Amino acid sequence: MPKLRHIALATNDPEKTAEFYREAFDFKEVGRVGDPDKPDEGLAWGIFLSDGTLNMAVLKFRNVDQLGKGLDYVGIHHFGVLCEDLEGTIGKLEELGAPCILKQEDSAEMNFYETKFVGPDGVVFDVSEHAWIGAATAEEKEIDLDALLAAE
């Protein structure tokens, strides 16, 4: 069964928002993406937090309005599902009529990529065969975040 392993929050201040969730829940920072000083690069910049099972991306989106709500939108942006059979899952989603809004080009060399779809109510979600940083794999119930962070 596919596993829920990722949720993304859109915010105007990733530093402040991530600090709140670190303080409130003892979530660990497990990574960062993008550069806040280079607004023309990438889809977003932000901070990845984890509880050992789920990855939470706290992101300031830019350049592409994936939701059609404007780049100043704040709130839950999308969720991600870890799939053992990505191509099979993509095929099932296409059969169900879910529009694919972002898919990796066949020639791309990135190791990790999320394919984005839109559900029947307009909610965006990712599917991936690779766990998000700090998120447990399909076999793991939880990962040891302190060991993960010490290895870096």
N, C-alpha and C positions, 0 to 999 in steps of 0.2 A: 504494500500500500504506500503511495506517496506520502511524504511527511511535511508538515508545515515547519519551515526552518528560518523564515526571514520576514521581517516587516520593515517598511521604510516610512519614516516620518518626514514630512516636508516642514522646514522651519526657516525663519529668516536669520537665526543665530545658532548654528550648530554647536558652537563652543558652550554657550549658556545652557542650551537644551540638554546636551550630553552631560554636562556637569550636574544638572538637576537629577537625571536618571542614575548617574553614578552614586550621588549622595543618597537619593531616596531608596534605592534598591540594591546598592553595592554591585551594580553591573560593572564589568571590566571593559576598559577600552582595549579592543583587539586590532584596530587598524584605522587608517585614514585614507581618504580618496580625494584627488583634486587639490587645487591650490586656490585659497580664497583671494589671493592677489593677482590671479590670472583669470578674470571673469569670462574671457572669450574661449577658454579651453574646457572641453568636456561637458557632460550633461549635468554634473553637479559636483559640489565639494562637500565633504563632511566627515563624520566620525562613526566608526562601527563599534557598537557595544554588544556584549553577550552575557547571558546568564549561564552559559555552558551547554545549552540546548538550542536556543534561538538566537539568531543574529538580528540586531536592530540597527538599521542605518538611519542616522540623523543627518539629513541632507538639506542643503540649500540648492535647489534646482535652478538651472539657467540654460539658456540657448534653445531648449526644446520643451514646449508645453505638452507633456505626454497625456495629461488629463483633460486638457481643454478648459482648465479653470484659471489660467493665468499663472505666471511664474511667481507671483506673490502669494499663492495659495499656501496655507499652513494646515497641517493635520495629517491623518493617515493617508499616505500616498499610494502604496501598493503592498501586496504581500507576495511571498515566494514559496514555492513548493518544490521539494527535492524529489526527483523521480529516478527510479532505477533504469527505466527504459524511456529515455528522452524522446527518441524518434517516434516510438509508439504512442507516447503521451501527446506529442504534437499532432500526430495523425488523428487521434481521438478528438482533440480540441477542434481541429479543422473540420472533422465530420460533424461535430456539434454546432458548427457555424461560428465559433469564436474568432473574431478578427485578430490576426497577428499584427502588432504594431511595431515590433522591433525584433529582428532576427539577425544573427551573426552571418556575415558574408562567408561563403564557402572558402574563399581565399584567405580569410583572417587567420592570424597566428596566435590569438589570445588563448590562454589555457582555460580561463574562466569566463563564461558569458551567460547572461540570462536572456531567454527568449520571452518577450512580453506579449500578452494577450489581453483582450477585454472581455469580461463576463457579460451576461445578459443585462445586468443592471448598470453597466458602465464602469464597474470596478476593474482596475488594472491589476494583473498578477503576472509573476514571473514563473517560469519552469526552468529547472537546471538539473543536470546530472551530477554536479559538483556542489558540495556543501559550502555555504557562505562562511567566511572566516569567523571562527568562534562558535559556529553552529555544529551540532552533532551530526554525524553521518546517519544513514538510515538504520545502521546496526547499533549505533551508540545511543544510550538514553541520555547521557550527559558527558561532556569532556572536561578534563582537568584544566581550567583556564590558567591557573598559576604555572603549571608545567608548560603550557603553550606559550605563555608570555616569557617565561624564563629561557626558553629555547631561542628566542629572537635575539 
